[in-house]
Amino acid sequence: MARAKQYGERVNVVKYVRVEQKWRFAAVVEKKGRVIRDHVWIGGRKEHHPEGRYFLEWYQRGKRRRHSVGGFENVVDGARRKAI
């Protein structure tokens, strides 16, 4: 039986987008466990942002780490590799 993942083994998918002339990280929108391409949460609302890059975010020894995975097509593969 597979063991449950610990919090440190999980990754979050975020996107670096331009909002009001500033670049910031925003959580991606998920539907039924799948990432919706180019949609992020900004101020509690879903917004479409085709610009920017995707990042994986996780915690390691209490520090937040981020790693760029580039485009949308690399998100799932990058998250799977990090989680292993």
C-alpha positions as CSV (number, residue, x, y, z in Angstrom):
1,M,0.0,0.0,0.0
2,A,1.4,3.4,-0.9
3,R,2.1,5.8,1.9
4,A,0.5,9.2,2.0
5,K,2.6,12.1,0.8
6,Q,4.1,14.3,3.4
7,Y,3.6,18.0,3.0
8,G,7.3,18.5,2.0
9,E,6.9,16.1,-0.9
10,R,4.0,18.1,-2.5
11,V,4.5,20.8,-5.0
12,N,2.4,23.8,-5.9
13,V,2.1,25.1,-9.5
14,V,2.3,28.9,-9.8
15,K,2.7,31.2,-12.7
16,Y,4.8,34.4,-13.0
17,V,2.4,36.9,-14.6
18,R,2.2,40.7,-15.2
19,V,-0.5,42.4,-13.2
20,E,-0.9,46.2,-13.2
21,Q,2.6,46.8,-14.6
22,K,4.3,44.5,-12.1
23,W,5.3,40.9,-12.3
24,R,4.1,38.6,-9.5
25,F,3.5,34.9,-8.7
26,A,-0.1,33.7,-8.9
27,A,-1.6,30.3,-8.1
28,V,-2.9,28.5,-11.2
29,V,-6.6,27.5,-11.6
30,E,-7.3,23.8,-11.3
31,K,-10.5,22.0,-12.3
32,K,-10.9,18.4,-11.2
33,G,-7.3,18.2,-10.3
34,R,-6.0,19.5,-13.7
35,V,-4.3,22.8,-14.3
36,I,-6.2,25.1,-16.6
37,R,-3.8,26.6,-19.2
38,D,-3.1,30.3,-18.7
39,H,-5.7,30.9,-16.0
40,V,-4.6,32.1,-12.5
41,W,-6.1,33.4,-9.3
42,I,-5.7,37.2,-8.8
43,G,-7.4,38.8,-5.9
44,G,-9.8,35.9,-5.5
45,R,-10.9,36.0,-9.2
46,K,-9.9,33.9,-12.1
47,E,-8.0,35.8,-14.8
48,H,-6.6,34.8,-18.2
49,H,-2.8,35.6,-18.5
50,P,-1.1,34.0,-21.6
51,E,2.2,35.8,-20.7
52,G,4.6,34.4,-18.2
53,R,6.3,31.2,-17.1
54,Y,5.2,28.3,-14.9
55,F,7.1,27.5,-11.7
56,L,6.9,24.6,-9.2
57,E,7.0,25.7,-5.6
58,W,7.7,23.5,-2.5
59,Y,9.1,23.7,1.0
60,Q,12.4,22.1,1.9
61,R,13.7,22.3,5.5
62,G,11.3,25.2,6.2
63,K,12.3,27.3,3.2
64,R,10.2,27.9,0.1
65,R,11.9,26.8,-3.1
66,R,10.8,27.6,-6.7
67,H,12.0,26.0,-9.9
68,S,11.0,27.3,-13.4
69,V,9.6,24.6,-15.7
70,G,9.0,27.0,-18.6
71,G,5.8,26.5,-20.6
72,F,2.6,24.7,-19.9
73,E,3.6,21.5,-21.6
74,N,6.4,21.0,-19.0
75,V,4.3,21.5,-15.8
76,V,3.0,17.9,-15.3
77,D,6.3,16.3,-16.1
78,G,8.2,18.7,-13.8
79,A,5.8,18.2,-10.9
80,R,5.9,14.4,-11.3
81,R,9.8,14.4,-11.2
82,K,9.9,16.6,-8.2
83,A,7.4,14.5,-6.3
84,I,9.4,11.3,-6.8
